[in-house]
Amino acid sequence: MKKAALLAPLALALLVTGCSWLPDSSLEYRKADVTDPIKVPEGDVFIGEQPLYAVPRLDERLTAPREDEDRFEPPRPPQLVVLGNAPDKENDEPAPEGESAKALLGRDGNGYPIIMMSTRYAWAWEYVGDALKKTDLKVGDRDREVGIFYLKVPERYELGAREAQLKLSHTTNGIQVAVLNEKGTALVEKTPGLAILERIYDELD
């Protein structure tokens, strides 16, 4: 009982002081090596090269601490915005005549092919729908609210399955178009996925 009585005030003191007893390692990042920028293979496009959490005064901080700096205060992250695929009523007008689809065929961070479109979701949906009509990819069904075209895929694409989902998603870089398996649970293999997206991309004005 006496040991428990002695330990209780000590535990309370530790809780009150919290992390103040722990060493401040917020400036340890200065010891890290600086790596070269990512080199994108020829023919590929890297999406998302702009840092979301850029370190302020980066060149300064990599050389030496400022006189008034005894710890690093990380930059505040941008405000979280929840983006859904439901069409915005205010932006639901059809794409203007002569407007470009502003599409780019590239790869995501894992090397899977994607199409990026720097336009409104409503317009991207219309552009992709029009492009699909000019291909041999048949649309069996579609769900605009969740951004999915349900495709019938010819054998020449060597997908294995005869069906797939074309998914439009909001990202920080615009509207992303990717090919999912027939259940929508995963991206399809890279080779057939690229063949499908290349066919669609060729028809995007």
Secondary structure, 3 states (H helix, E strand, C coil): CHHHHHHHHHHHHHHHHHHHHCCCCCCHHHHCCCCCCCCCCCCCCECCCCCCCCCCCHHHHHHCCCCCCCCCCCCCCCCCCCCCCCCCHHHCCCCCCCCCCCEEEEECCCCCEEEEECCCHHHHHHHHHHHHHCCCCEEEEEECCCCEEEEECCHHHCCCCCEEEEEEEEECCEEEEEEECCCCCCECCHHHHHHHHHHHHHHCC
